[in-house]
Amino acid sequence: MLKQIDFKAWIPHIIAVLLLYIVPLIYFSPAIEGYSLVQGDISSFKGMSKSTHDHRETYEEEPLWTNALFGGMPAYQVSVVYGSNLFYHIDRFVINKLFINGPHNLLFVAGICFYILMLVLGVGPWLAILGSFGFMLSSYFPILIEAGHNSKLHAIGYLPAALAGFILTYRGKLMKGGLIFAVFMSFEILSNHIQVTYYFAMMLIVFGCYFLVDAIKNKTIPDFVKRTSVIVIAGVIAILCNADMLWNTYQYTKESMRGKSELTIAPNGQKNENQTSGLDIDYLTQWSYGISETWSLIVPEIKGGASGAAEYERGRQINSYWGDQPFTSGPVYVGAFLLFLFLISFFVLDGVYRWPILISTILFFLVAWGRNAMWFTELLVDYLPLYNKFRTPSMALLIIELMVPMSAMLVLNKFYQKPELLKDKDLKKKLLIAGGSFIGVVLIIGLIPGTLFDFFSPQEMQQFDKMLAGANASQGSKMMEQIEEYRIGVVRGDAFRSIFIILLGGAISWYFIKKQQLKILAISLAVLIIGDLWMIDKRYVSNEKKRGKYERWVKLKPYYYEHLPNTADESILNGTVALKPDLGQIIEQSVSEKRKGLSVKQKSNLNYIVNNERYRVYNQNTNFRVFQINNPFNESRTSFFHKSVGGYSAVKMGNYQDFIDFYLNQELQSIIGSLKNGGQDIIQVLSERKYLNMMNTKYIIYNPDAPAIENPYAYGNAWFVQSVKLVESADEEILALKELNLDKQAVIQSEFADKIGGIKSGGNGAIELISYKDNELIYSCKANKDGFAVFSEIFYENGWNVYIDGKLTPHAKVNYILRGLNVPAGAKEIVFKFEPESFKRSSMVSLASSGLLMLLLFGFLFSQLKNLPEQKA
């Protein structure tokens, strides 16, 4: 029999889906015209991941290793398609292929997930839509998109639905709640921003503790245990669905700069007093939200806007941001009226929402303040597991951004359901005192901001202190007055703006709640809240045009059509082809094949297509490194075209970061110094740069518009050494590099020497790379006698295997970062393969777990459908 479905009840939900898609699409309207937003971190990601993408396209496999940046590193946090998790394919469809591709899809996911949370909390569809707009348009989210922090917003977007499942479970809806929690936590973890997941887990623990206290008070401990067990099982399933990503990331993290360094000394040779098992606390707290800056939640530009130039006087400019962070793309603003409702929620809502939200708010303010509440940060670093793996504590405000619209909608919903509360004298008195005090504080900020706040950043004060102490004191004093007057005007304008929005929102709510006109209330407040957030968001992420062209948007191209080679890149490719004429023929043939069958649309990108193909073939048939000396350890463009000594990654190999700090920075300065003096001695300087030479650095890029400098002293892909120094510790190993002639000598720790059965130095012969893939290196070998060879490849124990003439052979870490190997006399072939067993096993776990969760989900949906009443004949 056909089941009876109430389609009329679905109309509000259909409207919700349409509105939550259309509004962000209008915000990012150039996407409709075929434009893509210029996003800094996405551009960097393309450079980091280009070679991995090329390998995937060429060989139809995941390389899991990349040599494009920092000499080589696992690709787990660069680019890996974790396709074993079945939820990955659903997620990719929604984000990349649903209707129109663009950044609006991330806000759409956030809006839909918040809508689910509202429905679970008993909020009606119209107010749920309103709350979803408040959540998805919070200023931080469009700012994340502009900066290219897509994975962060992607992870945040799924949090509300996961919270819905969590709350539903503790209400006793075990199957439904557990499934919602498991499914959306699977999506959330898949988004691959573990810090967001970590903060969310902290929040859930706060909620869980409240439910425990409530269970003790009501003597319902067995129910609490049962519900907590469901949450734990659902959480474990979500984790197992992402086992391939999580396990390999966990393994790698221990070897990355977020793990504990092997060293106990600093580059100056002194004992390292700041050694931790994670990030250094100064680095960890670099992006801490200022305590006074927190007022940006209600007065958006309390410390200015996005870092950049602002004109404070005709022809004179100053940084538009003057807060405590090094720089920012914009403040965190949650909406004036929403924050007002959030404040009064503590007087209106029941304890189940009041206390966990209040405690979470206080907790995450303290977390976000970082070094500005160092006593608390140090407690977390010392006692909270894994906390020291994460930087940017200001990110913790994301939890506040979830709590504010959630509480605000619960307040409106309660007043609407119980309008008699508006006549409750005690409550009315509390609300008038609380609301009046809040508006009064904002009014005071608007009237006397100069008395309450500083209007110069610490860096600016250092500059002005020098100016005031010098001959230009009067000029400096006048400049400070002008800047302060300008900035006071900015703060005053935003404060009065927020007061107006609060008063207007309050009047609208009071009137339409008394009239019991929910739809008009929701529509009116939607106009107010969307208008409020929209205008603030547009300050930082706009669709403005200049001379008929978008400033922040470019015509949409295929994803990796990002860069075209410059003069330096071309000189390297041409120089390589000159030495390997057969490579030139392979490139020409491959480009010719690529040109065949191109559509008219594809031919509009012919320059990108041809050059991407040329450099793909070049990269997959060569193996040497390039050193670009302009900010080399914080850029990824070089990695787009070459195998770079530098790169861009917050999780580079820990040993490699040590190597940069101890030696590569010194060699960088030597090269820059030579070039500043005319560069006549640059070849001599390169001959002495043994650390770059042992990494097989064949070219130096110093100017993108000039040919690269060829380095004839690079040691090559592999070489036999005549002696190997044994040391007992990492400290001794890295210091020994100073005294050794690295093309003839090497240094190894005793533990590694023991693993490979001792050292057989003194060999001679030749080792030549004859085949290259990111995850497989094949060398031909001519060894006249037993010897020890050093390979200019980065050592990583978890996955790299070596086969000499087909026999698995142990290898070791040498020269602190490279690979070393005993080579027997008569060896003919040496093969390095990256074949981590952990990835294969964890991928099977992900496939099985996500398959199980899919079956449970479909089984539950089928049972719900089966229980619907049957249609009458």
C-alpha positions, 0 to 999 in steps of 0.5 A: 500500500502507498504511504500517506505523506503530508506534503503540505507540512514539507512546504516550509522546509522546501522554502527553507532549503531554497532561501538558504541556498539563494541568499548566499548565492546572491551574496556571492553573485559573481559565481552565477556569472562564471567567476571564482573568488580569489582566495589566498590560501586556496591559491597556496593550496594549488601550489602545494598540491599540483604535483599530487594532482598530476600524479593522481591524473597520470597514474590513477592512484594516490601518491601519499607523498609529495616532493613539491615542498620542503624537500619532500613530505607525506601528503596526508595534510597536503592533498589526499582523496580519502575515497574509502569513506563513502560520505566523502562522495556525498560531501564532494557532490554538495560542495562542488557539484550542487547546482552552481559551484562556488563559495556559497555552497559552504554557507548553504551547508552551514545554514541547513545544519543550523536549520536542523538544530533549530527544528530539533530544539523545537523552534518552528520553521520560520524562526529556524530560517531566521536563525540560520541566516544569523549563523551563516552570515556571521562575519567570520564565515565570509571572511574565512571564505575570502581568506581561503580557509574553506576547510575550517568553514566546512568543518564549522558548518556541520557542527549545528547538526551534530549538536542536534544529534547530541541533544536529541540523544540526551532527550532519549531519542537514542536511535535517531539522535545517535544516527544524526550525531554519527552522520554529521560528525563523520562529515565534520571530521571529514572536513579535516580541520581537527582544531574545530573538532577539538573545540566542539568536543570541549563544548560537548563535554560541558553539555555532557557535564550538565546532563550528568549533574541533572541526572544525579539530581533527578536520579536518572543515572541509568538513562544518562549512562545509556545515552552517553554510551550511544554518543560514545558509540556514534562518535567512535563510528564517526572516527572510524569512518575517517580512520584513513585520514585520522590515523595517518595524520596522527602518525605523521603529526608526531614527526611534524613540527607539531610533535616533539622535537628530537633536539634539546638545543637551539640554533645558537647551541644553547639549551632550548628552554621552550621545548614542548611536545607540541607547538611553542607557546609563543607560536601557539598564541600568536593569533590571540583575540584581544580582551577589549577586541571582544567587543567586536561581537557587538561593535564590529570595528572596535579595533578596526577592520581588516588589516590594510591601508585606511585614509585617516587624513587626505593623502595619509594612510594608516593600518585599518586594524589596531588590535592585538593580532599580527594581522586579520582579515576582519573582526568577529561580529555576530549581529547586534540584535542577536547578541542582545537576545543572547544576553537576555536568554540567560534570564528567559531560558531553562537551565538545560540551555542556560547553564551549558551555554553560559559556561561554554561562553566563558570557557571559549572567551578565555580560550580565544584570548590566548596570551591575553589570558596566559594563566588559563592558556598555560593550564590548558597547554599543561593539562589538556591532551593535544591542546598544544598541537593547535595555534590561532586560539582566536578561532575558539570564538566559533563556539560563541558564533554557534551559541548566539543565534541558537540562544536568540532563536530559543528566546524568540520561540519561547516568547512567541509560544508564551506571550504572557511572559511579556506581562510577567512583572518580575521577568520584565524587570529583569529584562529591562535591567539587563537589556537596558544595561547592555544598551547603556554600555554600548551607548557609553562606548559610543559616547566616550570610546577614547576613555575606554579603549586604546587606539594604537596597536603595540607595533604602532606604539613602538614606532610612535615612541621612537618618533616622540623621543626624536626630532619629529616629536611635534609632528608625531604627536599631531599625527597620533591625534589625527589617527586617534580622532579618525579611529574614534569616529569609526568606533562611535559610528558602529556603536550607535549603529548597533544601538539602533539595530537593537532598538528596532529589533526589540520593537519589531519583536515586541509588536509582532509577538503580542500580535501573534504574527509569527510569519511577519515577525520572522520576515521582519527580523530576517530583513533586519538581521540579514541587512545588518550582517550583510552590510558588515560582511560586505566591508571585508568580502565585497563584489565591487568593481574597479574600471569594470572589473571585479577586484576580488573575482576572476573568470572561472577556470579549471582548478589548476589553471592558476599560474603561468611560468615566468622567465625563471621557470622557463630558464630551468625547464629549458636548461634541463631539456638542453641537458636531456634532449630526449625529455624535450621530445617527450614534452613535445609529444605529450603537448601535441597529444594534449592539443588534440580534440580540445573544444572551443571552450578549452582552447580559451585556456590553451596557454594554461593547458600547454604549460601545465602539460609541459611542467607535468612531464618535466616534473615527472621525469626529473628529480632535483630541487629549486630554491626561491629566495624571496620568503622561501619558507612561506610560499607555494608558487615554486612548488607549482612548477618545481620541487622546492626546497621551501614551501608553504605548510603549517605542518612541515616535517619537524626535522626539516624545520630544525634544519631550516632554523640551524642551517638553511636560513644561514645559507639563504642570507649568504646567497642574498648577501652575495646578490646584493653586492652584485653577485660576482661571487655567487658561484663561489658562494654556492660551492660553499653551501653544502646544506643546499648542495646535499639536497640536490639544489640545482637552481636558485630563483632570485628574480622571477623576471630573470633566468635562474642561477644554475648551481653546478655544485649540487651533489646529485640524487645519491652518492657514496661517502668515504666515512660515516661519523657515529653519534649518540643523539640528535643534538650531536647529529645536527651539530656534526653537520657543521664540521663534515664535508658532506659530499664525502662524509655523513653522520648517523645516530647509533640507533639507526646504525644498529637498525641497518646492521652497522655501517659499510663506508668506503665504497665507490661506484655510481648511483643514477636515478633512472625512473621517478614517481612521487612514491617510487624512485628507481636507481641503477647502481654500479658498486665495486665493493660494499659501501654506504650511500646517501640519497638526497631524499627526506627520511620518513620511517612510516612507509618508505621501503627500500629494495636492492635487487628486489630484496627488502633492505633497511635504510636509515636517517643520516645527516639529520634529514636524509636517507642512507643505505648500505649498498652491497658490492655488485648491486644493480638496482635500488628501488624506494617505494612509499607503501604505508601499510597503515593507509591500506589498513585504515582505508579498509576500516573507513570503507567498512565503517562508513558502509555500516553507518550508511546501512544503519541510516537507510535502515532507520529511514526505511523503518520510519517510512514503513510506520507512516499511515497508509493512504485510504483507497 
